[in-house]
Amino acid sequence: MSLNSEQEKNLSLLLKLVYDRANWKRIGRNSYALDVFSHKIKAASHQPTVTTFMEKLCYSLGVQSIDVNPDLVKKLNEESNVVLKALRKETIYYMLLSLEVK
């Protein structure tokens, strides 16, 4: 199950914002940051909406807030079922895709 290019772009941007705000020196002392990030994404992806997914992911990584465009979240929320299902099935792909966002 894959997302269309706009969905992929929006999801990647959202994940990148969270990744960039996380304090990886504190979180990943004894583990690899990408392993932790993929695990947290997969765990949070079982939420019913992208908004609650984002809240759960941020909370699990100790991120207080991210500067995200509300329209981006709204677009992803409209397709929450598809987006979160794809994220659960292809966690590592979307995580790596998000790390390529500049």
C-alpha positions as MATLAB code, in Angstrom:
seq = 'MSLNSEQEKNLSLLLKLVYDRANWKRIGRNSYALDVFSHKIKAASHQPTVTTFMEKLCYSLGVQSIDVNPDLVKKLNEESNVVLKALRKETIYYMLLSLEVK';
ca = [
       0.000    0.000    0.000;
       1.548    3.242   -1.101;
       0.473    6.823   -0.812;
       0.257    9.290   -3.663;
       3.099   11.777   -4.069;
       1.326   14.622   -2.238;
       0.496   12.392    0.725;
       4.081   11.116    0.838;
       5.439   14.659    0.720;
       3.124   15.859    3.501;
       3.786   12.850    5.723;
       7.542   13.116    5.164;
       7.502   16.783    6.103;
       5.546   16.052    9.280;
       7.919   13.255   10.319;
      10.970   15.404    9.530;
       9.671   18.214   11.751;
       9.320   15.793   14.659;
      12.712   14.168   14.004;
      14.482   17.523   13.901;
      12.961   18.653   17.222;
      13.814   15.480   19.154;
      16.810   15.618   21.480;
      18.642   12.572   20.136;
      21.597   12.975   22.499;
      19.262   12.394   25.419;
      16.962    9.823   23.777;
      19.425    7.561   22.008;
      22.265    7.234   24.468;
      22.381    3.457   24.241;
      20.621    2.916   20.936;
      20.637    4.023   17.343;
      18.389    7.053   16.743;
      16.771    5.654   13.590;
      15.829    2.423   15.370;
      14.165    4.410   18.140;
      12.430    6.722   15.667;
      11.010    3.867   13.558;
       9.775    2.075   16.685;
       8.055    5.228   17.972;
       6.457    5.876   14.567;
       5.089    2.349   14.363;
       3.722    2.509   17.920;
       2.073    5.895   17.346;
       0.608    4.897   13.967;
      -2.128    2.887   15.699;
      -3.924    6.115   16.599;
      -7.255    6.939   14.896;
      -6.189   10.258   13.322;
      -3.014   11.937   12.130;
      -3.468   14.578   14.832;
      -3.445   11.999   17.622;
      -0.602   10.146   15.861;
       1.439   13.337   15.866;
       0.650   14.027   19.535;
       1.579   10.473   20.541;
       4.808   10.537   18.520;
       5.858   13.916   19.904;
       5.059   12.866   23.463;
       6.986    9.605   23.167;
      10.065   11.496   21.946;
       9.796   14.295   24.505;
       9.020   16.912   21.859;
       6.987   19.785   23.291;
       5.891   21.402   20.041;
       6.592   21.570   16.349;
       6.024   24.413   13.931;
       3.694   22.719   11.457;
       1.270   24.213    8.971;
      -2.284   23.353   10.122;
      -3.339   22.826    6.490;
      -0.764   20.056    6.188;
      -2.242   18.238    9.175;
      -5.772   18.866    7.902;
      -4.946   17.290    4.517;
      -3.420   14.249    6.190;
      -6.317   13.996    8.646;
      -8.813   13.815    5.771;
      -7.081   10.612    4.697;
      -6.053    9.351    8.145;
      -7.142    5.797    7.528;
      -5.017    5.377    4.401;
      -2.048    7.383    5.688;
      -1.769    5.604    9.019;
      -2.290    2.165    7.481;
       0.515    2.831    4.989;
       2.701    4.120    7.811;
       2.110    0.942    9.840;
       2.926   -1.310    6.895;
       5.896    0.620    5.496;
       7.310    2.363    8.561;
      10.964    2.257    7.597;
      10.314    3.457    4.045;
       8.431    6.549    5.213;
      10.920    7.216    7.995;
      13.835    7.147    5.542;
      11.881    9.238    3.055;
      11.333   11.871    5.731;
      15.059   12.089    6.421;
      15.613   13.173    2.802;
      13.423   16.265    3.264;
      15.521   19.408    3.197;
];
